[in-house]
Amino acid sequence: MKLGIHPQYRTVIFHDTSADAYFKVGSTIQTEKTIEYEGQTYPYVTLDVSSQSHPFYTGKQKAHSQEGNVARFNKRFGQFIK
């Protein structure tokens, strides 16, 4: 492995601001912010959406119609077409 070309891999705190959830994850993301977490100082990154707040993961996602336009048309008007 070449020296000096790979980003530094370290533990980073990600903060989902919409759910007020913190995640301690290994990452190569670059940031100047730091935060005190569990008695240690870590790099800090804020997020708008994570698995704690995204509707798909929280189960609050609205289900859209499973039918396509053609199937919906045939269901409504199929009896008139012979």
C-alpha positions as semicolon CSV with decimal commas, in nm:
position;residue;x (nm);y (nm);z (nm)
1;M;0,000;0,000;0,000
2;K;0,139;0,342;-0,095
3;L;0,205;0,578;0,192
4;G;0,045;0,921;0,207
5;I;-0,233;0,872;-0,051
6;H;-0,507;0,716;0,163
7;P;-0,743;0,922;0,381
8;Q;-0,723;0,883;0,757
9;Y;-0,974;0,628;0,889
10;R;-1,100;0,721;1,235
11;T;-1,401;0,710;1,463
12;V;-1,647;0,992;1,390
13;I;-1,970;1,099;1,561
14;F;-2,262;1,154;1,322
15;H;-2,557;1,352;1,460
16;D;-2,900;1,320;1,298
17;T;-3,046;1,660;1,385
18;S;-3,405;1,572;1,291
19;A;-3,419;1,270;1,527
20;D;-3,153;1,397;1,773
21;A;-2,968;1,064;1,743
22;Y;-2,591;1,014;1,762
23;F;-2,394;0,743;1,581
24;K;-2,032;0,650;1,652
25;V;-1,894;0,509;1,325
26;G;-1,559;0,459;1,156
27;S;-1,522;0,697;0,862
28;T;-1,276;0,885;0,641
29;I;-1,492;1,199;0,621
30;Q;-1,304;1,526;0,671
31;T;-1,440;1,774;0,928
32;E;-1,306;2,052;1,146
33;K;-1,580;2,021;1,412
34;T;-1,530;1,813;1,726
35;I;-1,761;1,695;2,003
36;E;-1,713;1,552;2,353
37;Y;-1,886;1,211;2,354
38;E;-1,858;0,942;2,624
39;G;-1,562;1,120;2,781
40;Q;-1,357;1,147;2,460
41;T;-1,325;1,404;2,183
42;Y;-1,429;1,289;1,836
43;P;-1,472;1,455;1,494
44;Y;-1,835;1,565;1,452
45;V;-2,064;1,562;1,144
46;T;-2,430;1,665;1,131
47;L;-2,685;1,484;0,913
48;D;-3,033;1,584;0,799
49;V;-3,158;1,228;0,753
50;S;-3,046;0,889;0,885
51;S;-3,206;0,552;0,954
52;Q;-3,348;0,702;1,276
53;S;-3,551;0,966;1,092
54;H;-3,607;0,845;0,732
55;P;-3,970;0,738;0,672
56;F;-3,865;0,415;0,499
57;Y;-3,681;0,290;0,809
58;T;-3,923;0,427;1,069
59;G;-4,228;0,267;0,905
60;K;-4,401;0,600;0,843
61;Q;-4,362;0,586;0,465
62;K;-4,688;0,619;0,277
63;A;-4,762;0,335;0,038
64;H;-4,843;0,444;-0,315
65;S;-5,070;0,259;-0,551
66;Q;-4,920;-0,073;-0,654
67;E;-5,107;-0,073;-0,985
68;G;-4,976;0,081;-1,301
69;N;-5,172;0,323;-1,517
70;V;-5,271;0,058;-1,771
71;A;-5,399;-0,183;-1,506
72;R;-5,597;0,096;-1,342
73;F;-5,747;0,194;-1,681
74;N;-5,842;-0,166;-1,761
75;K;-6,002;-0,207;-1,420
76;R;-6,221;0,100;-1,475
77;F;-6,300;0,072;-1,845
78;G;-6,212;-0,285;-1,943
79;Q;-6,575;-0,394;-1,943
80;F;-6,656;-0,147;-2,224
81;I;-6,375;-0,266;-2,455
82;K;-6,443;-0,589;-2,642
